[in-house]
Amino acid sequence: MSNRRTSVFYGILIALASVAMGMVIASRLDLVPRSSAGPLNIPATNSAPLNGAIDAGTFRNIAKDKNPAVVSIVAISHRQRPDMSQLFQFPGFQVPGPQIPNRRPNNKQGDEVAAGGSGFIIDKANGYILTNNHVVQGAEEVRVKLFNGDPYGDGLPAKVVGRDVLTDSALIQLTDMPKTPLAETTFGDSSQLQPGDWVMAIGSPFSYSNTVTVGVVSAVSRVSPELNPVPQRDLEMIQTDAAINHGNSGGPLFNIRGEVVGINTAIISNGEDGGNLGIGFAVPINTVKDVLAQLRTGKVSRGRIGVSVDKKRFLEVDAKDLGLSNTNGAQISAVTPGGPAAKAGVKIGDIVTEFNGKTVVDSNALVDMVVHTAPGTTVPMKIVRDAKPLSLNVKVEELNVDEELQQSQQPSQNEPDAAPAPKETGFGMTIEPLTPQLARRLQVPAGRSGVVVSDMDARGAAALGGMAPGDVILTINGHAVASADDAIKTLAQVATGHIARIVVWRGGAEQLFTLRKK
């Protein structure tokens, strides 16, 4: 049985702005110190409607005009970096940034390792370049090879100005400028992209610099647990069939006007050394632009309130059952003890309908609102609890990326001992009594009663709702569960097509799941 979480820990409530993906390792999550880099001229975004004819010269002209602004990046360190795809436990998913073979042994620091990637110049006057975080993460030395530079040289030295794990973006700056003027890219509006739009990728796959590939946008706002830098958050990506391979990481994805609309970041591949299968992903440029000014300072600051939020949208029948006036709102599925929301009085099952005076349409809207709220700000929040409206004030704290990722990588303890007499619930799961041995193993607080999920149908309501074997069911629709028979009786009262709100004990904390009865 799969025990993947499907509820989203938006408690970190971070922007999507943007995988996927930092594809990061907890021990390397430190954001770089504030930089002394010079001013950054952020390119303006062209939001004019994306239209016009495509002819034989369209892609040729884009390649000719934009190739000079695309660079190859070599990140050098003295430690072997792990395969980033392993962090996702998802066969075939890879970050297309291969390692170049070790350059030379170093007795003091180990073998010198160079990893290759791509980037693009966004400020020619000051030598600023955008790339992926995972391209330069952990690098002790960064070299940049220009399109018109010496193909056999080491390239120009550069420094990392700022990195952002959560959008897998990084800003670097040349420390030595070339004798000839640099070219630079311009930004398009990635929100305008639709499936079927033509796009072009330029990068350095397999160390072949400035390679041009063309395709279409296959999907927008693509979200998958495998595309998330932090497993509990969503990073919306552009999916494209333009060929993206190892080494394309950090390179630009252009629209038909030759404007950057994404940063090529990840691929689906058929193995560790596999190539493109027609499924590549790019971080939308709008997502990165939101944090670009902060990247320049060396630190990206985000807000958090310390909750998990259910991703599922409410149906009209749900709104009626929950006492909502419409289908808007974000349901709280977990509350971090001692966090801002807990201090404000937020409880599991509360439905946030308004944050800082703005309507909360769904969980994504709440994420955006919190993430763009300055840490330290106290804002009003309206909720619905037990069909009654309430108003609270919550003080937004700053997101600690290191802490959140370390928590997300802690192993789950949801492996129950064998227990007798499993019983079917009608929701595609079987339950068993919570024995004292199981309670101790699963760290259920003393005095709490419940039942343990022992097995489930992969296509049943429980699995589709995000529950997993080992979950301890504490309450069902607000009713405390005293026994397996009690749980089955309460679940039987839920009409077909309606929802059961189940609070479980998982991984040392309470979490809410919403199951729709089939």
C-alpha positions, 0 to 999 in steps of 0.5 A: 500500500502506498503511504504517500501524503496527499494533504499539502503542508501549506503551513510553510505557506510558500510561494509558488511562485514556484519543483520544482523544485530545488531538488535539494538536500537538507544539509545544504539549504543555507541561503547565502549571506547578503551580497555586496553585488552591484545594482540589478536592472530587472528586465521589464515583462512584456504582457502584450497578447502573444500572437502573430504568424510563425514562418520559416524564419521565426525560430531561426531569428530567435536562435540568432538573437538570443544565443549570445545571451545564453551561457554554460555554467560549470560549478566546481566543488570538492565533494561528490554531489548525490543524484538529485533525482533520488531525493524524489524516490520517483523512477525516471524523474531527473534534474537535467544537470549532469556531473562532468567527470572529476577533474583532478584529485586533491588530497586535502579536500578530495576529488574536484568535481565539476557539474555542468548547467546553463544560464542566461544573462538578464543584466548585461551592464552588471553581469547578472545571470539567472540559473537553477539553484541546483546547478550552483548549490554547494559550489566552491567555484563557478565559471561561466562560458559565453556563447562567443567565448573561447570554447576550450577555455575555463570561462569567466569567474562568477559568484553566487549572489543569491539562491532560492531553494523553493523556486529552484532559482539562483542569481550569479554575477560575473566577477570579471567582465569580458572585453566585448559587450554582453547580450541580455534576455528580456522577459515574457509573461508566463501567465499567458502561456497555454497548451499548444503554444510554441516554445524554444529551449536553449542550453548546454545538454551533455556539454554541447553548448548553446543547443536549440530545441523547439516544441510546444507547451504541453501543460501549464500549472503542472503540479506533482509531488515529484516536482516539489522542492519540499514534499509538502508544497506545490511548485507549479511548472510549465510542461513542454516537449521541447527536448531538455536533457542533462545540462539544460538545467538553468537555461531559458525557455523562450516564447515566439517573441524570443522572450524568456517565459521559464527556466528549464529545470527537470525532465522525466527520463527512463533511467539515471543516464536516460535522455529526453522522453518529451516531458520536460519542466520549466519554472515560470519566469513570473514565479522567479521574477517575484523573488528576483529582487530578494535574490539580489540581496542574498536572502528570500524572505517568506511568511508562514503561519504554521498550518497544513491546508487541504488542497481539495476544492469544496463542492456545493454539497460540501458548502451546505454541509459545512455551513459555508455561503459558497464554495470558497475557502481553505480547510486547515488539516493540521496546526503546528504546535506553538506556531502563529496559527496555534497562538491565534486560536486556529484549530484543525477543521477550521475553514479560512474564508478571508485573510487580511481583508481578501477572500480566500478562494482556495488553498493556493490563494491562501498560500499566495496571501501568506507568502506575500505578507511581510514577516512580523505583520499581524493580519485579521483572518476570518474562519468558519468553525462548526458552521459558525463564523469567527474572526482571529488575528494571526502574526505572520512569522518568517519561513525557515527553509532549513527547518521545514525541509528537515522536518519534511525528511524525517521518516514516518512512523506509520507502520502499525503492528499486526492487530486482530479482527480488521473491519471494513469501513465502507471508505475503502479501508480496514481498521483495527483496535488501537492496542497499547503497544501500537499507541506507544509505537505510534506515539499517540498521546496518553488518554487519546482513543482511536482506531488504526488503519491497517489496509486500504483499497488503492482506489478507495475513498480513503486512499484517494483522500490521502490516508495511509496504513498506520494512520490512527483515526481520532475523530470523525466529523467531530465525533471522538472514536472510541472503538472500531465499531464506533468508527464504522457506525459513524462512517455509515451515517455519511451519505453517498456523495458527502464528505467525512472529515477525519482527524488522524494521528500521523508522524507525531501530530494531528492531521485532517483528511476529507474523504468523499463517500462513493 
